[in-house]
Structure formats: C-alpha cells, structure tokens
Amino acid sequence: MSKGFFITGTDTGVGKTIIAGAIIRALNSLGTKACGMKPVESGCRSEGGILIPDDGMFLKHIAQMEEPVTLITPCRLASPLAPLPASEIDRIDINIAEIKKAFTELSNGYEAVVVEGVGGLLVPIRADYYVIDLAREFGLPLIVVAKPGLGTINHLLLTVNYALKEGLEIAGVIINYSHPPENSLAEETNPGVLAQICPAPVIGTFPWLKGMEQDLIEKTAIDNLDLDLIKKHIY
C-alpha cells in the first residue's frame, strides 16, 4: 500500500506547492525517503517547444529527485485554466491511466509520495473525473491547505466535510500564509476557532517565507508543523 499525502486546497493560490515541499522536507528530516508529484499542471511555460511545469520542477528540486519531470508531472498543459478546459483548448487528452502508472512507479521507488493536487477537490480533470477521484484512487490521506484570513472557516469546513462525506481520510489541515500577513483579527482568531470546530486536526500554521531555500523550508516545517500528526500516517 502506498504511503504519503495528497495535498489539496480550499482554493487556488493558497500555497499547496510550498506546503507539499515542506511536507517532503519534514518527512526527510524524520528519516523517510519522500518524493513529490504534481500529476497535472496547467499554465506551463514553453521553452524550445517543451512545456515546463514550474510546480513539478520545484518538487523535483526540493525532494532532490533524479527522475525526469515527465514522471513527476505526467500531464502538462499550456493554458492557465482548470485541467478540463485547458486540455480542450490545448487539444490534449488527459490520460488517467498514464498518471496512475507514474504514481505507482514513484511509490515503488520511495517510502512516501507527496502528491500536489490541482486547486480544490472539485476541480475537473476530465468531464467525468475530478481531483477528488484522483485522490481516492491514490488512496493517500489528505492534507488540506487553507489561507489564514477572512472566509477560511467556511471554505475549509466545506472542503473537509465533503471529503469526509465521500469517505476520504484527512490527516489534517495547514493554514498557510501564501502572502505577507495582514495582521487582521481573522488571521489572529481562525486557528483557535478551527481547532475547536474542524473535524480534522490542525497540523499547524505555516508562516510567510521571503525565500524558497530548501533549508529554510525544512526548518520552518519542523518549527511550525505537528510532526507527530505527520508521522502517525507514515509509520
């Protein structure tokens, strides 16, 4: 059985990529050989006619992976949209079997795979296939990433409760500062409120980082995330 985590978010732009990197580095610090995967990435830039997935490349770098990025991100799309409309515009058929094959290959080579999803759970990958379907097939516990400010409570509870209703396991939630703090009352009170009412545990609050260095991300993860909650789902 594959081990690892499926990183999803309450919305796009909440910082799933850096949290995926932080979880990878946290696992490595615990002695677990972990890798990253971004199964589908849209909005890829073109270099010499080749689509480059920036999130996939970040995960490759932070996990110090030797595998080609085509394995880490098997589906790459140019249009900066949800996978379904992006694939229609780009005229690319998203092959789920190919994505699952890549996941299996990574699972066989590492002790844990940290998969970064696309947007939230109901982002369509195909007309009849959503991010939640991919998460279910991978069989990994979810880590839900949310923004710290106003609106987070509703968005997070909608995501968590829907995932639980659909039978998915949730390892926990992480409140992530993907932008500099506003020092608002919502930012101050949301972690405490969520600790009281969220059906999934709060793994921690990840602060805004000015840099993306591996050592900085790893130290921040160790200092701000509940590593015991993370270990619970790996060992």
C-alpha positions in Angstrom: 0.0 0.0 0.0 1.3 3.4 -1.0 2.2 5.9 1.8 2.4 9.7 1.7 -0.1 12.5 1.4 -2.4 14.2 -1.1 -2.1 17.9 -0.8 -5.3 19.8 -1.7 -6.6 23.3 -1.1 -9.7 25.2 -0.3 -9.0 27.3 -3.4 -6.3 28.0 -5.9 -3.4 30.2 -4.8 -3.4 29.0 -1.1 0.2 27.7 -1.4 -0.2 24.0 -1.9 3.2 23.8 -3.7 5.3 25.1 -0.8 3.3 23.0 1.7 4.0 19.9 -0.4 7.7 20.9 -0.4 7.5 21.4 3.4 6.0 18.0 4.0 8.6 16.4 1.8 11.4 18.0 3.8 9.7 17.2 7.1 9.5 13.6 6.1 13.1 13.5 5.0 14.1 15.0 8.4 12.2 12.1 10.1 14.3 9.6 8.1 11.6 8.9 5.4 12.7 8.9 1.8 10.0 11.1 0.2 9.4 12.4 -3.3 7.0 14.8 -4.9 4.4 14.5 -7.6 2.2 17.0 -9.4 0.1 14.8 -11.7 -1.5 17.5 -13.7 -0.1 21.1 -14.1 -1.7 23.8 -16.3 -0.2 27.1 -17.2 3.1 25.6 -18.0 5.7 27.8 -19.8 7.2 26.8 -23.1 10.9 26.5 -23.6 12.0 25.4 -27.1 8.6 23.9 -27.7 8.7 21.9 -24.5 6.2 22.6 -21.7 8.0 23.2 -18.3 5.9 22.7 -15.2 7.2 25.1 -12.6 5.5 23.4 -9.6 6.7 20.0 -10.8 10.2 21.3 -11.1 10.0 22.8 -7.6 9.0 19.5 -6.2 11.8 17.7 -8.1 14.3 20.1 -6.8 13.2 20.2 -3.1 12.9 16.4 -3.0 16.3 16.1 -4.8 14.8 13.7 -7.3 16.7 12.3 -10.2 13.6 11.2 -12.1 12.6 13.2 -15.1 10.0 15.8 -14.6 7.8 14.0 -17.1 7.3 11.3 -14.4 6.7 13.8 -11.7 4.2 15.8 -13.8 3.0 13.3 -16.5 0.3 15.7 -17.8 1.5 19.2 -18.7 -0.9 21.9 -20.2 -0.2 25.3 -21.5 -3.5 27.1 -20.9 -3.7 28.6 -17.3 -7.1 27.0 -16.6 -8.6 24.0 -14.8 -7.4 20.8 -16.5 -10.6 20.1 -18.3 -10.9 23.4 -20.3 -7.1 23.7 -20.6 -6.9 20.2 -22.2 -9.7 21.1 -24.6 -8.0 24.3 -25.7 -4.6 22.6 -25.9 -6.2 19.6 -27.7 -4.5 17.2 -25.2 -6.3 14.1 -23.9 -5.6 13.7 -20.2 -4.7 10.0 -19.7 -5.6 8.9 -16.2 -4.0 5.5 -16.7 -0.7 7.2 -17.5 -1.0 9.3 -14.4 -1.7 6.3 -12.2 1.3 4.4 -13.8 3.6 7.3 -12.9 2.3 7.3 -9.3 2.9 3.6 -9.0 6.4 3.9 -10.3 7.2 6.7 -7.8 5.6 4.7 -5.0 7.9 1.7 -5.8 11.0 3.9 -5.5 10.2 5.9 -2.4 8.9 5.3 1.1 6.4 8.2 0.7 4.9 10.2 -2.2 3.6 13.7 -1.5 1.1 14.5 -4.3 0.1 18.1 -5.0 -3.4 18.2 -6.5 -4.8 20.9 -8.7 -6.8 23.6 -7.0 -9.5 22.1 -4.8 -11.2 18.7 -4.7 -13.9 19.5 -7.3 -11.6 20.9 -10.0 -12.5 18.8 -13.1 -9.6 16.9 -14.7 -11.9 15.3 -17.3 -15.7 15.8 -17.9 -16.4 12.8 -15.7 -13.4 12.8 -13.4 -12.4 15.3 -10.7 -9.4 15.9 -8.4 -11.3 14.0 -5.6 -11.5 10.9 -7.8 -7.7 11.0 -8.3 -7.2 11.4 -4.6 -9.5 8.5 -3.9 -7.6 6.2 -6.4 -4.2 7.1 -4.9 -5.5 6.2 -1.5 -3.4 8.7 0.4 -4.7 10.8 3.4 -5.4 14.4 2.5 -3.7 17.5 3.9 -6.0 20.4 3.2 -4.3 23.8 2.8 -6.2 27.0 3.6 -5.5 30.7 3.7 -5.3 32.4 7.1 -7.7 35.3 6.6 -11.4 36.0 6.3 -13.5 33.3 4.6 -11.2 30.4 5.6 -13.6 28.9 8.1 -16.4 28.4 5.6 -14.2 27.3 2.7 -12.2 24.9 4.9 -15.2 23.3 6.6 -16.9 22.8 3.2 -13.8 21.0 1.8 -13.2 18.9 4.9 -16.8 17.9 5.4 -17.2 17.0 1.8 -14.1 14.9 1.8 -15.2 13.0 4.9 -18.7 12.5 3.4 -17.0 11.0 0.3 -15.1 8.6 2.5 -11.6 10.1 2.2 -9.2 10.1 5.1 -7.9 13.5 6.3 -4.5 13.7 8.0 -5.1 17.3 8.9 -5.2 20.9 7.8 -2.5 23.5 7.4 -3.1 27.3 7.5 -0.6 28.8 5.1 0.5 32.4 4.6 1.0 32.4 0.9 1.1 36.2 1.2 2.5 38.5 3.8 0.3 38.7 6.9 -2.3 41.4 7.1 -2.4 41.2 10.9 -6.1 41.0 10.8 -8.5 39.8 13.5 -9.5 36.9 11.3 -5.8 35.8 11.0 -5.5 36.0 14.7 -8.6 34.0 15.7 -9.0 31.5 12.8 -6.5 28.9 14.1 -8.2 28.7 17.5 -11.7 28.6 16.0 -10.7 25.8 13.6 -9.0 23.8 16.4 -12.4 23.9 18.2 -14.8 23.1 15.3 -12.9 21.5 12.4 -13.5 17.7 12.1 -9.8 17.3 11.1 -6.8 18.2 13.3 -4.9 21.4 12.6 -1.3 20.3 11.8 -0.1 23.9 12.1 0.2 27.4 10.7 2.9 27.9 8.1 4.3 31.5 8.0 5.1 33.7 5.0 8.6 33.0 3.7 10.6 35.5 1.8 12.8 32.8 0.3 12.3 29.3 -1.1 15.6 27.7 0.0 15.4 24.0 1.0 16.9 24.5 4.4 14.6 27.4 5.2 11.5 25.5 4.2 12.7 22.4 6.2 13.4 24.4 9.3 10.1 26.3 9.1 8.2 23.0 8.7 9.9 21.4 11.7 9.3 24.5 13.8 5.7 25.1 12.9 4.1 21.8 12.0 3.0 18.9 14.3 5.4 16.2 13.2 3.7 13.6 15.4 0.5 14.0 13.3 2.5 13.6 10.2 4.4 10.6 11.5 1.1 9.0 12.5 0.2 8.4 8.9 3.5 7.1 7.7 4.7 4.7 10.4 
